[in-house]
Amino acid sequence: MTRIANLFLDHPRSVEESYLGHARFALWFAGRLALAAGAALCHAVLPFACKTTASRIIAELYTRTQNRGAAQTGH
């Protein structure tokens, strides 16, 4: 395999995913982060709105990534 291919494939393989599967998860994750950022921005301007939305999304992302890693390592 070429050096450039390794740049794209080493990490997804290390977490037992295909390139496209890894990209799909990363894009989903980025979308959730953007949603959390929007909720935090809304809360900054309107403190009565989105009181727990950003922290709830961050907790969800943490849980998803922790469970994802445990499932892949067999823990």
mmJSON file of the N, C-alpha and C atoms, coordinates in Angstrom:
{"data_MODEL":{"atom_site":{
"group_PDB":["ATOM","ATOM","ATOM","ATOM","ATOM","ATOM","ATOM","ATOM","ATOM","ATOM","ATOM","ATOM","ATOM","ATOM","ATOM","ATOM","ATOM","ATOM","ATOM","ATOM","ATOM","ATOM","ATOM","ATOM","ATOM","ATOM","ATOM","ATOM","ATOM","ATOM","ATOM","ATOM","ATOM","ATOM","ATOM","ATOM","ATOM","ATOM","ATOM","ATOM","ATOM","ATOM","ATOM","ATOM","ATOM","ATOM","ATOM","ATOM","ATOM","ATOM","ATOM","ATOM","ATOM","ATOM","ATOM","ATOM","ATOM","ATOM","ATOM","ATOM","ATOM","ATOM","ATOM","ATOM","ATOM","ATOM","ATOM","ATOM","ATOM","ATOM","ATOM","ATOM","ATOM","ATOM","ATOM","ATOM","ATOM","ATOM","ATOM","ATOM","ATOM","ATOM","ATOM","ATOM","ATOM","ATOM","ATOM","ATOM","ATOM","ATOM","ATOM","ATOM","ATOM","ATOM","ATOM","ATOM","ATOM","ATOM","ATOM","ATOM","ATOM","ATOM","ATOM","ATOM","ATOM","ATOM","ATOM","ATOM","ATOM","ATOM","ATOM","ATOM","ATOM","ATOM","ATOM","ATOM","ATOM","ATOM","ATOM","ATOM","ATOM","ATOM","ATOM","ATOM","ATOM","ATOM","ATOM","ATOM","ATOM","ATOM","ATOM","ATOM","ATOM","ATOM","ATOM","ATOM","ATOM","ATOM","ATOM","ATOM","ATOM","ATOM","ATOM","ATOM","ATOM","ATOM","ATOM","ATOM","ATOM","ATOM","ATOM","ATOM","ATOM","ATOM","ATOM","ATOM","ATOM","ATOM","ATOM","ATOM","ATOM","ATOM","ATOM","ATOM","ATOM","ATOM","ATOM","ATOM","ATOM","ATOM","ATOM","ATOM","ATOM","ATOM","ATOM","ATOM","ATOM","ATOM","ATOM","ATOM","ATOM","ATOM","ATOM","ATOM","ATOM","ATOM","ATOM","ATOM","ATOM","ATOM","ATOM","ATOM","ATOM","ATOM","ATOM","ATOM","ATOM","ATOM","ATOM","ATOM","ATOM","ATOM","ATOM","ATOM","ATOM","ATOM","ATOM","ATOM","ATOM","ATOM","ATOM","ATOM","ATOM","ATOM","ATOM","ATOM","ATOM","ATOM","ATOM","ATOM","ATOM","ATOM","ATOM","ATOM","ATOM"],
"id":[1,2,3,4,5,6,7,8,9,10,11,12,13,14,15,16,17,18,19,20,21,22,23,24,25,26,27,28,29,30,31,32,33,34,35,36,37,38,39,40,41,42,43,44,45,46,47,48,49,50,51,52,53,54,55,56,57,58,59,60,61,62,63,64,65,66,67,68,69,70,71,72,73,74,75,76,77,78,79,80,81,82,83,84,85,86,87,88,89,90,91,92,93,94,95,96,97,98,99,100,101,102,103,104,105,106,107,108,109,110,111,112,113,114,115,116,117,118,119,120,121,122,123,124,125,126,127,128,129,130,131,132,133,134,135,136,137,138,139,140,141,142,143,144,145,146,147,148,149,150,151,152,153,154,155,156,157,158,159,160,161,162,163,164,165,166,167,168,169,170,171,172,173,174,175,176,177,178,179,180,181,182,183,184,185,186,187,188,189,190,191,192,193,194,195,196,197,198,199,200,201,202,203,204,205,206,207,208,209,210,211,212,213,214,215,216,217,218,219,220,221,222,223,224,225],
"type_symbol":["N","C","C","N","C","C","N","C","C","N","C","C","N","C","C","N","C","C","N","C","C","N","C","C","N","C","C","N","C","C","N","C","C","N","C","C","N","C","C","N","C","C","N","C","C","N","C","C","N","C","C","N","C","C","N","C","C","N","C","C","N","C","C","N","C","C","N","C","C","N","C","C","N","C","C","N","C","C","N","C","C","N","C","C","N","C","C","N","C","C","N","C","C","N","C","C","N","C","C","N","C","C","N","C","C","N","C","C","N","C","C","N","C","C","N","C","C","N","C","C","N","C","C","N","C","C","N","C","C","N","C","C","N","C","C","N","C","C","N","C","C","N","C","C","N","C","C","N","C","C","N","C","C","N","C","C","N","C","C","N","C","C","N","C","C","N","C","C","N","C","C","N","C","C","N","C","C","N","C","C","N","C","C","N","C","C","N","C","C","N","C","C","N","C","C","N","C","C","N","C","C","N","C","C","N","C","C","N","C","C","N","C","C","N","C","C","N","C","C","N","C","C","N","C","C"],
"label_atom_id":["N","CA","C","N","CA","C","N","CA","C","N","CA","C","N","CA","C","N","CA","C","N","CA","C","N","CA","C","N","CA","C","N","CA","C","N","CA","C","N","CA","C","N","CA","C","N","CA","C","N","CA","C","N","CA","C","N","CA","C","N","CA","C","N","CA","C","N","CA","C","N","CA","C","N","CA","C","N","CA","C","N","CA","C","N","CA","C","N","CA","C","N","CA","C","N","CA","C","N","CA","C","N","CA","C","N","CA","C","N","CA","C","N","CA","C","N","CA","C","N","CA","C","N","CA","C","N","CA","C","N","CA","C","N","CA","C","N","CA","C","N","CA","C","N","CA","C","N","CA","C","N","CA","C","N","CA","C","N","CA","C","N","CA","C","N","CA","C","N","CA","C","N","CA","C","N","CA","C","N","CA","C","N","CA","C","N","CA","C","N","CA","C","N","CA","C","N","CA","C","N","CA","C","N","CA","C","N","CA","C","N","CA","C","N","CA","C","N","CA","C","N","CA","C","N","CA","C","N","CA","C","N","CA","C","N","CA","C","N","CA","C","N","CA","C","N","CA","C","N","CA","C","N","CA","C","N","CA","C","N","CA","C"],
"label_alt_id":[null,null,null,null,null,null,null,null,null,null,null,null,null,null,null,null,null,null,null,null,null,null,null,null,null,null,null,null,null,null,null,null,null,null,null,null,null,null,null,null,null,null,null,null,null,null,null,null,null,null,null,null,null,null,null,null,null,null,null,null,null,null,null,null,null,null,null,null,null,null,null,null,null,null,null,null,null,null,null,null,null,null,null,null,null,null,null,null,null,null,null,null,null,null,null,null,null,null,null,null,null,null,null,null,null,null,null,null,null,null,null,null,null,null,null,null,null,null,null,null,null,null,null,null,null,null,null,null,null,null,null,null,null,null,null,null,null,null,null,null,null,null,null,null,null,null,null,null,null,null,null,null,null,null,null,null,null,null,null,null,null,null,null,null,null,null,null,null,null,null,null,null,null,null,null,null,null,null,null,null,null,null,null,null,null,null,null,null,null,null,null,null,null,null,null,null,null,null,null,null,null,null,null,null,null,null,null,null,null,null,null,null,null,null,null,null,null,null,null,null,null,null,null,null,null],
"label_comp_id":["MET","MET","MET","THR","THR","THR","ARG","ARG","ARG","ILE","ILE","ILE","ALA","ALA","ALA","ASN","ASN","ASN","LEU","LEU","LEU","PHE","PHE","PHE","LEU","LEU","LEU","ASP","ASP","ASP","HIS","HIS","HIS","PRO","PRO","PRO","ARG","ARG","ARG","SER","SER","SER","VAL","VAL","VAL","GLU","GLU","GLU","GLU","GLU","GLU","SER","SER","SER","TYR","TYR","TYR","LEU","LEU","LEU","GLY","GLY","GLY","HIS","HIS","HIS","ALA","ALA","ALA","ARG","ARG","ARG","PHE","PHE","PHE","ALA","ALA","ALA","LEU","LEU","LEU","TRP","TRP","TRP","PHE","PHE","PHE","ALA","ALA","ALA","GLY","GLY","GLY","ARG","ARG","ARG","LEU","LEU","LEU","ALA","ALA","ALA","LEU","LEU","LEU","ALA","ALA","ALA","ALA","ALA","ALA","GLY","GLY","GLY","ALA","ALA","ALA","ALA","ALA","ALA","LEU","LEU","LEU","CYS","CYS","CYS","HIS","HIS","HIS","ALA","ALA","ALA","VAL","VAL","VAL","LEU","LEU","LEU","PRO","PRO","PRO","PHE","PHE","PHE","ALA","ALA","ALA","CYS","CYS","CYS","LYS","LYS","LYS","THR","THR","THR","THR","THR","THR","ALA","ALA","ALA","SER","SER","SER","ARG","ARG","ARG","ILE","ILE","ILE","ILE","ILE","ILE","ALA","ALA","ALA","GLU","GLU","GLU","LEU","LEU","LEU","TYR","TYR","TYR","THR","THR","THR","ARG","ARG","ARG","THR","THR","THR","GLN","GLN","GLN","ASN","ASN","ASN","ARG","ARG","ARG","GLY","GLY","GLY","ALA","ALA","ALA","ALA","ALA","ALA","GLN","GLN","GLN","THR","THR","THR","GLY","GLY","GLY","HIS","HIS","HIS"],
"label_asym_id":["A","A","A","A","A","A","A","A","A","A","A","A","A","A","A","A","A","A","A","A","A","A","A","A","A","A","A","A","A","A","A","A","A","A","A","A","A","A","A","A","A","A","A","A","A","A","A","A","A","A","A","A","A","A","A","A","A","A","A","A","A","A","A","A","A","A","A","A","A","A","A","A","A","A","A","A","A","A","A","A","A","A","A","A","A","A","A","A","A","A","A","A","A","A","A","A","A","A","A","A","A","A","A","A","A","A","A","A","A","A","A","A","A","A","A","A","A","A","A","A","A","A","A","A","A","A","A","A","A","A","A","A","A","A","A","A","A","A","A","A","A","A","A","A","A","A","A","A","A","A","A","A","A","A","A","A","A","A","A","A","A","A","A","A","A","A","A","A","A","A","A","A","A","A","A","A","A","A","A","A","A","A","A","A","A","A","A","A","A","A","A","A","A","A","A","A","A","A","A","A","A","A","A","A","A","A","A","A","A","A","A","A","A","A","A","A","A","A","A","A","A","A","A","A","A"],
"label_entity_id":["1","1","1","1","1","1","1","1","1","1","1","1","1","1","1","1","1","1","1","1","1","1","1","1","1","1","1","1","1","1","1","1","1","1","1","1","1","1","1","1","1","1","1","1","1","1","1","1","1","1","1","1","1","1","1","1","1","1","1","1","1","1","1","1","1","1","1","1","1","1","1","1","1","1","1","1","1","1","1","1","1","1","1","1","1","1","1","1","1","1","1","1","1","1","1","1","1","1","1","1","1","1","1","1","1","1","1","1","1","1","1","1","1","1","1","1","1","1","1","1","1","1","1","1","1","1","1","1","1","1","1","1","1","1","1","1","1","1","1","1","1","1","1","1","1","1","1","1","1","1","1","1","1","1","1","1","1","1","1","1","1","1","1","1","1","1","1","1","1","1","1","1","1","1","1","1","1","1","1","1","1","1","1","1","1","1","1","1","1","1","1","1","1","1","1","1","1","1","1","1","1","1","1","1","1","1","1","1","1","1","1","1","1","1","1","1","1","1","1","1","1","1","1","1","1"],
"label_seq_id":[1,1,1,2,2,2,3,3,3,4,4,4,5,5,5,6,6,6,7,7,7,8,8,8,9,9,9,10,10,10,11,11,11,12,12,12,13,13,13,14,14,14,15,15,15,16,16,16,17,17,17,18,18,18,19,19,19,20,20,20,21,21,21,22,22,22,23,23,23,24,24,24,25,25,25,26,26,26,27,27,27,28,28,28,29,29,29,30,30,30,31,31,31,32,32,32,33,33,33,34,34,34,35,35,35,36,36,36,37,37,37,38,38,38,39,39,39,40,40,40,41,41,41,42,42,42,43,43,43,44,44,44,45,45,45,46,46,46,47,47,47,48,48,48,49,49,49,50,50,50,51,51,51,52,52,52,53,53,53,54,54,54,55,55,55,56,56,56,57,57,57,58,58,58,59,59,59,60,60,60,61,61,61,62,62,62,63,63,63,64,64,64,65,65,65,66,66,66,67,67,67,68,68,68,69,69,69,70,70,70,71,71,71,72,72,72,73,73,73,74,74,74,75,75,75],
"pdbx_PDB_ins_code":[null,null,null,null,null,null,null,null,null,null,null,null,null,null,null,null,null,null,null,null,null,null,null,null,null,null,null,null,null,null,null,null,null,null,null,null,null,null,null,null,null,null,null,null,null,null,null,null,null,null,null,null,null,null,null,null,null,null,null,null,null,null,null,null,null,null,null,null,null,null,null,null,null,null,null,null,null,null,null,null,null,null,null,null,null,null,null,null,null,null,null,null,null,null,null,null,null,null,null,null,null,null,null,null,null,null,null,null,null,null,null,null,null,null,null,null,null,null,null,null,null,null,null,null,null,null,null,null,null,null,null,null,null,null,null,null,null,null,null,null,null,null,null,null,null,null,null,null,null,null,null,null,null,null,null,null,null,null,null,null,null,null,null,null,null,null,null,null,null,null,null,null,null,null,null,null,null,null,null,null,null,null,null,null,null,null,null,null,null,null,null,null,null,null,null,null,null,null,null,null,null,null,null,null,null,null,null,null,null,null,null,null,null,null,null,null,null,null,null,null,null,null,null,null,null],
"Cartn_x":[0.853,0.0,0.894,0.439,1.254,1.209,2.166,2.264,1.035,0.548,-0.635,-1.863,-2.033,-3.171,-3.125,-1.945,-1.804,-2.269,-2.012,-2.464,-3.977,-4.685,-6.145,-6.727,-5.99,-6.564,-6.055,-4.898,-4.333,-5.253,-5.703,-6.548,-7.889,-8.643,-9.904,-9.701,-8.649,-8.382,-8.055,-7.377,-6.999,-8.22,-9.336,-10.587,-11.6,-11.058,-11.851,-13.031,-12.755,-13.775,-13.207,-14.123,-13.714,-13.518,-12.899,-12.723,-14.082,-15.034,-16.348,-17.133,-17.025,-17.694,-17.146,-15.833,-15.209,-15.611,-15.628,-16.027,-17.474,-18.342,-19.752,-19.9,-19.198,-19.276,-18.704,-17.574,-16.951,-17.847,-18.535,-19.455,-20.667,-21.196,-22.297,-21.851,-20.653,-20.094,-19.948,-19.431,-19.264,-20.612,-21.622,-22.957,-23.514,-23.307,-23.763,-23.005,-21.694,-20.913,-21.409,-21.737,-22.262,-23.597,-24.424,-25.698,-25.466,-24.512,-24.19,-23.658,-22.815,-22.283,-23.406,-24.341,-25.484,-26.338,-26.552,-27.335,-26.623,-25.301,-24.532,-24.578,-24.492,-24.582,-25.958,-26.994,-28.36,-28.501,-27.962,-28.039,-27.259,-26.163,-25.38,-26.19,-27.012,-27.817,-29.138,-29.721,-31.016,-30.837,-30.413,-30.06,-31.177,-32.395,-33.534,-33.742,-33.054,-33.221,-32.061,-32.337,-31.312,-30.416,-31.019,-30.247,-29.333,-29.776,-28.967,-28.653,-29.048,-28.905,-27.45,-26.574,-25.17,-24.522,-24.719,-24.09,-24.672,-25.957,-26.579,-25.985,-25.774,-25.185,-23.748,-22.987,-21.594,-21.549,-22.442,-22.494,-22.841,-23.764,-24.134,-22.932,-22.192,-21.029,-19.968,-19.751,-18.776,-19.187,-20.447,-20.948,-20.811,-21.189,-21.09,-19.661,-18.708,-17.327,-16.744,-17.1,-16.606,-17.157,-18.443,-19.066,-18.54,-18.286,-17.782,-16.404,-15.554,-14.216,-14.249,-15.125,-15.227,-15.737,-16.684,-17.244,-16.167,-15.286,-14.274,-13.13,-12.875,-11.769,-12.243,-13.57,-14.112,-14.28,-14.179,-14.346,-15.772],
"Cartn_y":[-1.182,0.0,1.239,2.253,3.456,4.248,5.094,5.946,6.843,7.379,8.259,7.47,6.273,5.442,5.162,4.925,4.692,5.891,7.086,8.296,8.294,7.802,7.792,6.564,5.484,4.222,3.728,4.172,3.652,3.886,5.106,5.382,4.655,4.738,3.981,2.492,1.907,0.489,0.262,1.228,1.066,1.051,1.604,1.574,0.627,-0.26,-1.311,-0.777,0.229,0.8,0.933,1.002,1.328,2.84,3.286,4.729,5.427,4.882,5.525,5.442,4.325,4.208,5.213,5.381,6.348,7.777,8.05,9.382,9.674,8.697,8.874,9.215,8.478,8.75,10.13,10.48,11.78,12.928,12.759,13.802,13.922,12.788,12.815,13.538,13.2,13.805,15.316,15.743,17.17,17.888,17.241,17.839,18.028,17.033,17.144,18.241,18.375,19.445,20.817,20.929,22.192,22.534,21.527,21.741,22.201,21.58,21.984,23.419,23.761,25.125,26.135,25.8,26.688,26.864,25.777,25.859,26.714,26.568,27.377,28.857,29.134,30.519,31.1,30.335,30.763,31.039,30.154,30.312,31.538,31.864,33.046,34.327,34.36,35.553,35.518,34.338,34.152,33.12,33.546,32.603,31.662,31.993,31.135,30.02,30.095,29.105,28.111,26.919,25.878,25.713,25.658,25.613,24.398,23.263,22.041,21.367,21.977,21.329,21.022,22.005,21.797,20.734,20.825,19.843,18.452,18.359,17.065,16.427,17.241,16.731,16.281,17.063,16.696,15.39,15.23,13.981,12.808,13.026,11.978,11.585,12.577,12.294,11.534,11.926,11.231,9.763,9.544,8.179,7.371,7.969,7.248,6.86,7.776,7.458,6.45,6.528,5.567,4.173,4.076,2.78,2.221,3.082,2.67,2.054,2.694,2.167,0.858,0.754,-0.472,-1.628,-1.34,-2.39,-2.923,-2.053,-2.472,-3.213,-2.95,-3.631,-4.833,-5.031,-6.166,-5.957,-4.715,-4.418,-4.094],
"Cartn_z":[0.0,0.0,0.0,-0.652,-0.745,0.555,0.693,1.884,2.019,0.918,0.953,1.367,0.852,1.252,2.744,3.282,4.718,5.535,5.042,5.748,5.931,4.93,4.975,5.668,5.697,6.161,7.511,7.959,9.21,10.41,10.591,11.765,11.697,10.596,10.562,10.86,10.336,10.616,12.081,12.708,14.113,15.03,14.554,15.322,14.677,13.822,13.181,12.375,11.558,10.668,9.263,8.319,6.957,6.886,5.818,5.624,5.615,4.842,4.741,6.048,6.751,8.038,9.037,9.035,9.927,9.545,8.263,7.792,8.169,8.029,8.373,9.859,10.73,12.164,12.479,11.881,12.134,11.683,10.56,10.089,11.01,11.477,12.442,13.71,14.185,15.396,15.211,14.07,13.78,13.769,13.218,13.203,14.601,15.463,16.858,17.592,17.311,17.928,17.463,16.188,15.659,16.324,16.521,17.202,18.642,19.329,20.7,20.729,19.775,19.701,19.469,18.595,18.345,19.589,20.317,21.552,22.589,22.698,23.648,23.268,21.983,21.512,21.817,21.555,21.862,23.359,24.18,25.631,26.103,25.429,25.795,25.625,24.594,24.311,25.066,25.149,25.811,26.93,28.118,29.177,29.608,29.284,29.636,28.619,27.489,26.411,26.403,25.979,25.777,27.006,28.176,29.422,29.52,29.058,29.198,27.861,26.779,25.468,25.125,25.231,24.856,25.743,27.051,27.942,27.736,27.421,27.157,25.891,24.863,23.618,23.855,24.601,24.889,25.674,26.646,27.418,26.507,25.577,24.617,23.761,23.288,22.448,23.236,24.471,25.314,25.486,25.816,26.007,24.725,23.603,22.325,21.992,22.226,21.891,22.877,24.149,25.128,24.835,24.577,24.266,22.956,22.013,20.704,20.863,21.649,21.878,22.641,23.633,24.437,23.591,22.708,21.842,20.893,20.453,19.502,20.163,21.44,22.109,22.906,22.97,23.676,25.172,25.645,27.079,27.415],
"occupancy":[1.0,1.0,1.0,1.0,1.0,1.0,1.0,1.0,1.0,1.0,1.0,1.0,1.0,1.0,1.0,1.0,1.0,1.0,1.0,1.0,1.0,1.0,1.0,1.0,1.0,1.0,1.0,1.0,1.0,1.0,1.0,1.0,1.0,1.0,1.0,1.0,1.0,1.0,1.0,1.0,1.0,1.0,1.0,1.0,1.0,1.0,1.0,1.0,1.0,1.0,1.0,1.0,1.0,1.0,1.0,1.0,1.0,1.0,1.0,1.0,1.0,1.0,1.0,1.0,1.0,1.0,1.0,1.0,1.0,1.0,1.0,1.0,1.0,1.0,1.0,1.0,1.0,1.0,1.0,1.0,1.0,1.0,1.0,1.0,1.0,1.0,1.0,1.0,1.0,1.0,1.0,1.0,1.0,1.0,1.0,1.0,1.0,1.0,1.0,1.0,1.0,1.0,1.0,1.0,1.0,1.0,1.0,1.0,1.0,1.0,1.0,1.0,1.0,1.0,1.0,1.0,1.0,1.0,1.0,1.0,1.0,1.0,1.0,1.0,1.0,1.0,1.0,1.0,1.0,1.0,1.0,1.0,1.0,1.0,1.0,1.0,1.0,1.0,1.0,1.0,1.0,1.0,1.0,1.0,1.0,1.0,1.0,1.0,1.0,1.0,1.0,1.0,1.0,1.0,1.0,1.0,1.0,1.0,1.0,1.0,1.0,1.0,1.0,1.0,1.0,1.0,1.0,1.0,1.0,1.0,1.0,1.0,1.0,1.0,1.0,1.0,1.0,1.0,1.0,1.0,1.0,1.0,1.0,1.0,1.0,1.0,1.0,1.0,1.0,1.0,1.0,1.0,1.0,1.0,1.0,1.0,1.0,1.0,1.0,1.0,1.0,1.0,1.0,1.0,1.0,1.0,1.0,1.0,1.0,1.0,1.0,1.0,1.0,1.0,1.0,1.0,1.0,1.0,1.0,1.0,1.0,1.0,1.0,1.0,1.0],
"B_iso_or_equiv":[0.0,0.0,0.0,0.0,0.0,0.0,0.0,0.0,0.0,0.0,0.0,0.0,0.0,0.0,0.0,0.0,0.0,0.0,0.0,0.0,0.0,0.0,0.0,0.0,0.0,0.0,0.0,0.0,0.0,0.0,0.0,0.0,0.0,0.0,0.0,0.0,0.0,0.0,0.0,0.0,0.0,0.0,0.0,0.0,0.0,0.0,0.0,0.0,0.0,0.0,0.0,0.0,0.0,0.0,0.0,0.0,0.0,0.0,0.0,0.0,0.0,0.0,0.0,0.0,0.0,0.0,0.0,0.0,0.0,0.0,0.0,0.0,0.0,0.0,0.0,0.0,0.0,0.0,0.0,0.0,0.0,0.0,0.0,0.0,0.0,0.0,0.0,0.0,0.0,0.0,0.0,0.0,0.0,0.0,0.0,0.0,0.0,0.0,0.0,0.0,0.0,0.0,0.0,0.0,0.0,0.0,0.0,0.0,0.0,0.0,0.0,0.0,0.0,0.0,0.0,0.0,0.0,0.0,0.0,0.0,0.0,0.0,0.0,0.0,0.0,0.0,0.0,0.0,0.0,0.0,0.0,0.0,0.0,0.0,0.0,0.0,0.0,0.0,0.0,0.0,0.0,0.0,0.0,0.0,0.0,0.0,0.0,0.0,0.0,0.0,0.0,0.0,0.0,0.0,0.0,0.0,0.0,0.0,0.0,0.0,0.0,0.0,0.0,0.0,0.0,0.0,0.0,0.0,0.0,0.0,0.0,0.0,0.0,0.0,0.0,0.0,0.0,0.0,0.0,0.0,0.0,0.0,0.0,0.0,0.0,0.0,0.0,0.0,0.0,0.0,0.0,0.0,0.0,0.0,0.0,0.0,0.0,0.0,0.0,0.0,0.0,0.0,0.0,0.0,0.0,0.0,0.0,0.0,0.0,0.0,0.0,0.0,0.0,0.0,0.0,0.0,0.0,0.0,0.0,0.0,0.0,0.0,0.0,0.0,0.0],
"pdbx_formal_charge":[null,null,null,null,null,null,null,null,null,null,null,null,null,null,null,null,null,null,null,null,null,null,null,null,null,null,null,null,null,null,null,null,null,null,null,null,null,null,null,null,null,null,null,null,null,null,null,null,null,null,null,null,null,null,null,null,null,null,null,null,null,null,null,null,null,null,null,null,null,null,null,null,null,null,null,null,null,null,null,null,null,null,null,null,null,null,null,null,null,null,null,null,null,null,null,null,null,null,null,null,null,null,null,null,null,null,null,null,null,null,null,null,null,null,null,null,null,null,null,null,null,null,null,null,null,null,null,null,null,null,null,null,null,null,null,null,null,null,null,null,null,null,null,null,null,null,null,null,null,null,null,null,null,null,null,null,null,null,null,null,null,null,null,null,null,null,null,null,null,null,null,null,null,null,null,null,null,null,null,null,null,null,null,null,null,null,null,null,null,null,null,null,null,null,null,null,null,null,null,null,null,null,null,null,null,null,null,null,null,null,null,null,null,null,null,null,null,null,null,null,null,null,null,null,null],
"auth_seq_id":[1,1,1,2,2,2,3,3,3,4,4,4,5,5,5,6,6,6,7,7,7,8,8,8,9,9,9,10,10,10,11,11,11,12,12,12,13,13,13,14,14,14,15,15,15,16,16,16,17,17,17,18,18,18,19,19,19,20,20,20,21,21,21,22,22,22,23,23,23,24,24,24,25,25,25,26,26,26,27,27,27,28,28,28,29,29,29,30,30,30,31,31,31,32,32,32,33,33,33,34,34,34,35,35,35,36,36,36,37,37,37,38,38,38,39,39,39,40,40,40,41,41,41,42,42,42,43,43,43,44,44,44,45,45,45,46,46,46,47,47,47,48,48,48,49,49,49,50,50,50,51,51,51,52,52,52,53,53,53,54,54,54,55,55,55,56,56,56,57,57,57,58,58,58,59,59,59,60,60,60,61,61,61,62,62,62,63,63,63,64,64,64,65,65,65,66,66,66,67,67,67,68,68,68,69,69,69,70,70,70,71,71,71,72,72,72,73,73,73,74,74,74,75,75,75],
"auth_comp_id":["MET","MET","MET","THR","THR","THR","ARG","ARG","ARG","ILE","ILE","ILE","ALA","ALA","ALA","ASN","ASN","ASN","LEU","LEU","LEU","PHE","PHE","PHE","LEU","LEU","LEU","ASP","ASP","ASP","HIS","HIS","HIS","PRO","PRO","PRO","ARG","ARG","ARG","SER","SER","SER","VAL","VAL","VAL","GLU","GLU","GLU","GLU","GLU","GLU","SER","SER","SER","TYR","TYR","TYR","LEU","LEU","LEU","GLY","GLY","GLY","HIS","HIS","HIS","ALA","ALA","ALA","ARG","ARG","ARG","PHE","PHE","PHE","ALA","ALA","ALA","LEU","LEU","LEU","TRP","TRP","TRP","PHE","PHE","PHE","ALA","ALA","ALA","GLY","GLY","GLY","ARG","ARG","ARG","LEU","LEU","LEU","ALA","ALA","ALA","LEU","LEU","LEU","ALA","ALA","ALA","ALA","ALA","ALA","GLY","GLY","GLY","ALA","ALA","ALA","ALA","ALA","ALA","LEU","LEU","LEU","CYS","CYS","CYS","HIS","HIS","HIS","ALA","ALA","ALA","VAL","VAL","VAL","LEU","LEU","LEU","PRO","PRO","PRO","PHE","PHE","PHE","ALA","ALA","ALA","CYS","CYS","CYS","LYS","LYS","LYS","THR","THR","THR","THR","THR","THR","ALA","ALA","ALA","SER","SER","SER","ARG","ARG","ARG","ILE","ILE","ILE","ILE","ILE","ILE","ALA","ALA","ALA","GLU","GLU","GLU","LEU","LEU","LEU","TYR","TYR","TYR","THR","THR","THR","ARG","ARG","ARG","THR","THR","THR","GLN","GLN","GLN","ASN","ASN","ASN","ARG","ARG","ARG","GLY","GLY","GLY","ALA","ALA","ALA","ALA","ALA","ALA","GLN","GLN","GLN","THR","THR","THR","GLY","GLY","GLY","HIS","HIS","HIS"],
"auth_asym_id":["A","A","A","A","A","A","A","A","A","A","A","A","A","A","A","A","A","A","A","A","A","A","A","A","A","A","A","A","A","A","A","A","A","A","A","A","A","A","A","A","A","A","A","A","A","A","A","A","A","A","A","A","A","A","A","A","A","A","A","A","A","A","A","A","A","A","A","A","A","A","A","A","A","A","A","A","A","A","A","A","A","A","A","A","A","A","A","A","A","A","A","A","A","A","A","A","A","A","A","A","A","A","A","A","A","A","A","A","A","A","A","A","A","A","A","A","A","A","A","A","A","A","A","A","A","A","A","A","A","A","A","A","A","A","A","A","A","A","A","A","A","A","A","A","A","A","A","A","A","A","A","A","A","A","A","A","A","A","A","A","A","A","A","A","A","A","A","A","A","A","A","A","A","A","A","A","A","A","A","A","A","A","A","A","A","A","A","A","A","A","A","A","A","A","A","A","A","A","A","A","A","A","A","A","A","A","A","A","A","A","A","A","A","A","A","A","A","A","A","A","A","A","A","A","A"],
"auth_atom_id":["N","CA","C","N","CA","C","N","CA","C","N","CA","C","N","CA","C","N","CA","C","N","CA","C","N","CA","C","N","CA","C","N","CA","C","N","CA","C","N","CA","C","N","CA","C","N","CA","C","N","CA","C","N","CA","C","N","CA","C","N","CA","C","N","CA","C","N","CA","C","N","CA","C","N","CA","C","N","CA","C","N","CA","C","N","CA","C","N","CA","C","N","CA","C","N","CA","C","N","CA","C","N","CA","C","N","CA","C","N","CA","C","N","CA","C","N","CA","C","N","CA","C","N","CA","C","N","CA","C","N","CA","C","N","CA","C","N","CA","C","N","CA","C","N","CA","C","N","CA","C","N","CA","C","N","CA","C","N","CA","C","N","CA","C","N","CA","C","N","CA","C","N","CA","C","N","CA","C","N","CA","C","N","CA","C","N","CA","C","N","CA","C","N","CA","C","N","CA","C","N","CA","C","N","CA","C","N","CA","C","N","CA","C","N","CA","C","N","CA","C","N","CA","C","N","CA","C","N","CA","C","N","CA","C","N","CA","C","N","CA","C","N","CA","C","N","CA","C","N","CA","C","N","CA","C","N","CA","C","N","CA","C"],
"pdbx_PDB_model_num":[1,1,1,1,1,1,1,1,1,1,1,1,1,1,1,1,1,1,1,1,1,1,1,1,1,1,1,1,1,1,1,1,1,1,1,1,1,1,1,1,1,1,1,1,1,1,1,1,1,1,1,1,1,1,1,1,1,1,1,1,1,1,1,1,1,1,1,1,1,1,1,1,1,1,1,1,1,1,1,1,1,1,1,1,1,1,1,1,1,1,1,1,1,1,1,1,1,1,1,1,1,1,1,1,1,1,1,1,1,1,1,1,1,1,1,1,1,1,1,1,1,1,1,1,1,1,1,1,1,1,1,1,1,1,1,1,1,1,1,1,1,1,1,1,1,1,1,1,1,1,1,1,1,1,1,1,1,1,1,1,1,1,1,1,1,1,1,1,1,1,1,1,1,1,1,1,1,1,1,1,1,1,1,1,1,1,1,1,1,1,1,1,1,1,1,1,1,1,1,1,1,1,1,1,1,1,1,1,1,1,1,1,1,1,1,1,1,1,1,1,1,1,1,1,1]
}}}
